[in-house]
Amino acid sequence: MPIKNKIFYNKMSSEKLGWDPSWFGADEFADDLIDKIMEFQTKYSLDVDGLCGPMTFRRAFTEREAVVGLIQDKLEESADNKKYIVCNSKMVEIAWDKVVNTTNKDNLALPTDCYKTVTNHDRQPTMIVTHYDVCLSAASCKRVLEKKGISSHFAIDNDGTIYQMVDTQNIGWHAGNRKVNEAAIGVDISNAVYTKYQNYYRKKGFGNRPLLENVKVHGTKVKECLGFYPIQIEAYKVLVETLCKHYDIPLAMPMATDGTVLRAEHAETKKGKFKGIVNHFHVTRGKWDTANLDWDQVLKDLRETKD
């Protein structure tokens, strides 16, 4: 069968069966994928034709399912499997009691079509992009992301629970910028932002959120908005500290000429070249999340913890 016909076959098979080239360690439907499938078929004594037909798909699906099962077994063997995040299928300890990672029960893991799976190398993120989710909870954030076909790696709920939605090995679609997504880990902090939702939070037992009147970003002042619960900020700092330590990401942020954290677009961030912690508003002038957080204090706290 001609190469172009094999490529077409694999595309059709992918749409029908629900797999993608990353299952075989390839990036796209091209010659390389055919070679990777043939290597896989040789390993499992299948017909070596470079086509992901029903038998090859079944074997690939079973192999992936087995890997996830082994991870789950290892997590359950640990003393407290809620004190770990998952980075490239490995458990990374985090000093926070309320953590639900992608393999725990009642998780908020996103489906694979919401992010890019990376299997052919160990990903080394150099940036953490922080967002507010404009949702009432981490669970609603997950539902919105899934409907939109996008993703963030983590969501921090109203009570400070850290939910991991995507293994940090994979590329999340959260920044609206390919270079940034490829370099970054996305973190959403749950906050509906608009003051009209204050009554909802109070009725649900979370208490009032801080009301902020003087938030400035991109050289302008935004309308009165809701801030974050202290427990969310503490959870965020622990998560960021853990990720920065694991991936050797600097505890740095884009800075203004007056020595404070920059509250505007940042050229190096937009290019995916900045190494450190950024906000969505650093990526594009069209966003202002998370300007409703005291970033100078957060950065100071993170550096003092490290020292």
C-alpha positions as CSV (number, residue, x, y, z in Angstrom):
1,M,0.0,0.0,0.0
2,P,1.4,3.4,-0.9
3,I,2.6,5.6,2.0
4,K,-0.1,8.3,1.4
5,N,-2.8,5.6,1.6
6,K,-1.4,4.3,4.9
7,I,-1.4,7.8,6.3
8,F,-5.0,8.3,5.2
9,Y,-6.0,4.9,6.7
10,N,-4.4,5.8,10.1
11,K,-6.2,9.1,10.1
12,M,-9.5,7.4,9.6
13,S,-8.7,4.7,12.2
14,S,-7.8,7.4,14.7
15,E,-11.2,9.1,14.2
16,K,-13.1,5.9,14.5
17,L,-11.3,4.2,17.4
18,G,-10.1,7.2,19.4
19,W,-6.4,7.0,19.4
20,D,-3.7,9.5,18.3
21,P,-0.1,9.4,17.1
22,S,1.3,10.0,20.6
23,W,0.2,6.4,21.5
24,F,3.0,5.2,19.4
25,G,5.5,8.0,20.2
26,A,4.8,10.0,17.1
27,D,3.7,13.7,16.7
28,E,1.6,13.6,13.6
29,F,0.1,11.4,10.9
30,A,3.2,11.0,8.7
31,D,5.9,8.5,7.6
32,D,7.3,8.5,11.2
33,L,4.0,7.2,12.6
34,I,4.0,4.3,10.2
35,D,7.5,3.4,11.3
36,K,6.5,3.6,15.0
37,I,3.5,1.4,14.4
38,M,5.6,-1.1,12.7
39,E,8.0,-1.2,15.6
40,F,5.1,-1.6,18.0
41,Q,3.7,-4.4,15.8
42,T,7.0,-6.2,15.7
43,K,7.3,-6.0,19.5
44,Y,3.9,-7.7,20.0
45,S,4.2,-10.2,17.1
46,L,1.4,-8.5,15.1
47,D,1.2,-8.2,11.3
48,V,3.8,-5.6,10.5
49,D,2.1,-3.2,8.1
50,G,2.2,0.2,9.8
51,L,-1.5,0.4,10.0
52,C,-3.4,0.8,13.3
53,G,-6.2,-1.7,12.6
54,P,-8.4,-3.3,15.3
55,M,-5.8,-5.8,16.6
56,T,-3.0,-3.2,16.8
57,F,-5.4,-0.7,18.5
58,R,-6.5,-3.3,21.0
59,R,-3.0,-4.1,22.0
60,A,-2.0,-0.4,22.2
61,F,-5.1,0.4,24.3
62,T,-4.4,-2.5,26.7
63,E,-0.8,-1.4,27.1
64,R,-1.8,2.2,28.0
65,E,-4.5,0.9,30.4
66,A,-1.9,-1.3,32.1
67,V,0.4,1.6,32.7
68,V,-2.3,3.7,34.3
69,G,-3.2,0.7,36.5
70,L,0.4,0.3,37.7
71,I,0.5,4.0,38.6
72,Q,-2.8,3.6,40.6
73,D,-1.4,0.6,42.4
74,K,1.7,2.4,43.5
75,L,-0.3,5.4,44.7
76,E,-2.6,3.2,46.7
77,E,0.4,1.5,48.3
78,S,1.7,4.8,49.6
79,A,0.7,5.9,53.1
80,D,-1.3,8.9,51.9
81,N,-1.9,8.9,48.1
82,K,-3.4,12.4,48.3
83,K,-0.1,14.1,48.9
84,Y,1.3,13.6,45.5
85,I,1.0,15.1,42.1
86,V,1.8,13.2,38.9
87,C,4.7,14.4,36.7
88,N,5.4,12.1,33.7
89,S,3.6,9.2,35.4
90,K,5.8,9.6,38.5
91,M,4.7,10.5,42.0
92,V,6.0,13.8,43.2
93,E,5.4,14.6,46.9
94,I,3.7,17.8,47.8
95,A,3.4,19.2,51.3
96,W,-0.4,19.9,51.1
97,D,-3.0,17.7,52.7
98,K,-5.8,18.3,50.2
99,V,-4.6,17.0,46.8
100,V,-6.5,15.0,44.2
101,N,-4.3,13.9,41.3
102,T,-5.3,12.4,38.0
103,T,-5.3,8.8,39.3
104,N,-7.1,9.3,42.6
105,K,-10.7,8.5,43.1
106,D,-13.1,11.3,42.4
107,N,-10.5,13.0,40.3
108,L,-11.2,15.8,37.8
109,A,-8.9,14.4,35.1
110,L,-9.6,15.8,31.6
111,P,-10.0,13.6,28.5
112,T,-7.0,13.2,26.2
113,D,-8.6,15.3,23.4
114,C,-8.3,18.4,25.7
115,Y,-4.5,18.4,25.6
116,K,-1.5,17.2,23.7
117,T,0.0,13.9,25.0
118,V,3.8,13.9,25.0
119,T,5.4,10.4,25.0
120,N,8.6,10.7,22.9
121,H,10.6,12.8,25.5
122,D,10.6,13.9,29.1
123,R,8.9,17.4,29.0
124,Q,10.8,20.1,31.0
125,P,8.4,23.0,31.6
126,T,10.1,26.4,32.3
127,M,7.1,28.5,33.1
128,I,4.0,28.4,35.3
129,V,1.0,30.4,33.9
130,T,-1.6,31.4,36.5
131,H,-5.3,31.9,35.7
132,Y,-8.6,32.5,37.5
133,D,-11.3,30.2,36.1
134,V,-14.3,32.5,36.2
135,C,-16.2,29.5,37.6
136,L,-17.8,28.7,40.9
137,S,-15.7,25.6,41.7
138,A,-12.9,23.4,40.4
139,A,-15.6,20.9,39.2
140,S,-17.4,23.5,37.1
141,C,-14.0,24.6,35.8
142,K,-13.3,21.1,34.6
143,R,-16.7,20.9,32.9
144,V,-16.1,24.2,31.1
145,L,-12.6,23.2,29.9
146,E,-13.9,19.8,28.7
147,K,-16.7,21.4,26.7
148,K,-14.3,23.9,25.1
149,G,-11.7,21.2,24.4
150,I,-9.0,23.0,26.3
151,S,-7.1,22.3,29.5
152,S,-5.1,23.5,32.5
153,H,-2.9,21.2,34.5
154,F,-4.3,22.2,37.9
155,A,-7.3,23.8,39.5
156,I,-7.4,25.1,43.1
157,D,-10.9,24.8,44.6
158,N,-12.6,27.2,47.0
159,D,-11.5,25.1,50.0
160,G,-7.9,24.9,48.9
161,T,-8.1,21.5,47.4
162,I,-5.6,21.1,44.6
163,Y,-7.1,19.1,41.7
164,Q,-4.7,17.9,39.0
165,M,-6.5,17.6,35.7
166,V,-3.5,16.8,33.4
167,D,-0.1,15.1,34.0
168,T,2.5,17.9,33.7
169,Q,4.3,15.7,31.1
170,N,1.5,16.7,28.6
171,I,1.0,20.1,27.0
172,G,-2.1,21.9,28.2
173,W,-4.1,24.3,26.1
174,H,-4.7,27.2,28.4
175,A,-2.7,30.3,27.4
176,G,-4.0,30.8,23.8
177,N,-0.4,30.9,22.7
178,R,1.3,27.8,21.3
179,K,4.8,28.7,22.4
180,V,3.7,29.5,25.9
181,N,1.6,26.3,26.1
182,E,4.6,24.2,25.1
183,A,6.8,25.8,27.7
184,A,4.3,26.0,30.6
185,I,2.2,24.4,33.3
186,G,-1.2,25.9,33.7
187,V,-2.8,26.6,37.1
188,D,-6.4,27.8,37.5
189,I,-7.5,29.2,40.8
190,S,-11.2,29.0,41.2
191,N,-12.9,32.4,41.4
192,A,-16.0,33.6,39.6
193,V,-14.5,37.1,39.8
194,Y,-17.7,39.2,39.6
195,T,-19.1,40.6,42.8
196,K,-22.7,39.4,42.1
197,Y,-21.5,35.9,43.0
198,Q,-20.5,36.9,46.6
199,N,-23.9,35.7,47.9
200,Y,-23.4,32.3,46.3
201,Y,-20.1,31.8,48.1
202,R,-21.5,32.9,51.4
203,K,-24.6,30.6,51.1
204,K,-22.3,27.6,50.2
205,G,-20.4,28.1,53.5
206,F,-17.1,29.4,52.1
207,G,-17.6,32.9,53.5
208,N,-17.2,36.2,51.8
209,R,-14.4,36.7,49.3
210,P,-12.3,39.8,49.6
211,L,-13.8,42.7,47.6
212,L,-11.1,44.5,45.6
213,E,-11.6,48.1,44.3
214,N,-8.2,49.2,43.1
215,V,-7.0,46.4,40.8
216,K,-4.9,47.8,37.9
217,V,-3.6,46.0,34.9
218,H,-2.5,47.0,31.4
219,G,-2.4,50.6,32.6
220,T,-6.1,50.7,33.5
221,K,-8.3,50.1,36.6
222,V,-10.8,47.2,36.5
223,K,-14.2,47.2,38.1
224,E,-14.6,46.0,41.7
225,C,-14.0,42.3,41.7
226,L,-13.6,39.3,44.0
227,G,-10.3,38.3,45.5
228,F,-9.1,34.8,46.5
229,Y,-9.6,33.0,49.8
230,P,-6.4,32.8,51.9
231,I,-6.5,29.0,51.8
232,Q,-6.4,29.1,48.0
233,I,-3.3,31.4,48.0
234,E,-1.5,29.1,50.5
235,A,-2.3,26.1,48.3
236,Y,-1.1,27.9,45.2
237,K,2.2,28.8,46.9
238,V,2.8,25.2,47.9
239,L,2.0,23.9,44.5
240,V,4.2,26.5,42.7
241,E,7.1,25.8,45.1
242,T,6.7,22.0,44.4
243,L,6.7,22.5,40.7
244,C,9.5,24.9,40.6
245,K,11.7,22.6,42.7
246,H,10.9,19.5,40.6
247,Y,11.5,21.2,37.3
248,D,14.1,23.7,38.4
249,I,11.9,26.7,37.5
250,P,13.2,30.0,38.9
251,L,11.1,31.8,41.6
252,A,11.0,34.8,39.3
253,M,8.3,37.0,37.7
254,P,8.3,39.7,35.0
255,M,9.3,42.9,36.8
256,A,8.5,46.6,36.2
257,T,11.1,49.3,36.3
258,D,10.1,50.3,39.8
259,G,11.0,46.8,41.1
260,T,7.4,45.5,41.5
261,V,5.8,42.7,39.5
262,L,4.9,43.9,36.0
263,R,1.1,44.2,35.5
264,A,1.1,44.3,31.7
265,E,2.0,42.2,28.7
266,H,5.6,40.8,28.7
267,A,7.5,40.2,25.5
268,E,9.6,37.3,26.7
269,T,6.6,35.6,28.1
270,K,4.6,35.9,24.9
271,K,7.6,34.3,23.1
272,G,7.6,31.4,25.6
273,K,11.1,32.3,26.6
274,F,10.6,33.6,30.1
275,K,11.6,31.2,32.9
276,G,9.5,31.6,36.0
277,I,6.0,32.4,37.2
278,V,3.6,34.5,35.1
279,N,0.0,35.5,34.8
280,H,-2.3,35.2,31.8
281,F,-2.2,39.0,31.5
282,H,1.6,38.7,30.8
283,V,0.7,36.6,27.7
284,T,-1.9,38.9,26.2
285,R,-3.4,42.3,26.7
286,G,-6.8,40.7,26.2
287,K,-6.7,39.0,29.6
288,W,-6.3,40.3,33.2
289,D,-6.3,37.1,35.2
290,T,-4.9,37.0,37.8
291,A,-4.4,40.7,38.5
292,N,-6.7,40.4,41.5
293,L,-3.8,38.9,43.6
294,D,-1.0,40.6,45.5
295,W,1.8,39.3,43.4
296,D,4.6,41.2,45.1
297,Q,3.6,39.5,48.4
298,V,3.2,36.1,46.8
299,L,6.7,36.3,45.2
300,K,8.2,37.5,48.5
301,D,6.5,34.6,50.4
302,L,7.8,32.1,47.8
303,R,11.4,33.4,48.1
304,E,11.3,33.5,51.9
305,T,10.1,29.9,51.9
306,K,13.0,28.8,49.7
307,D,15.5,30.7,51.9
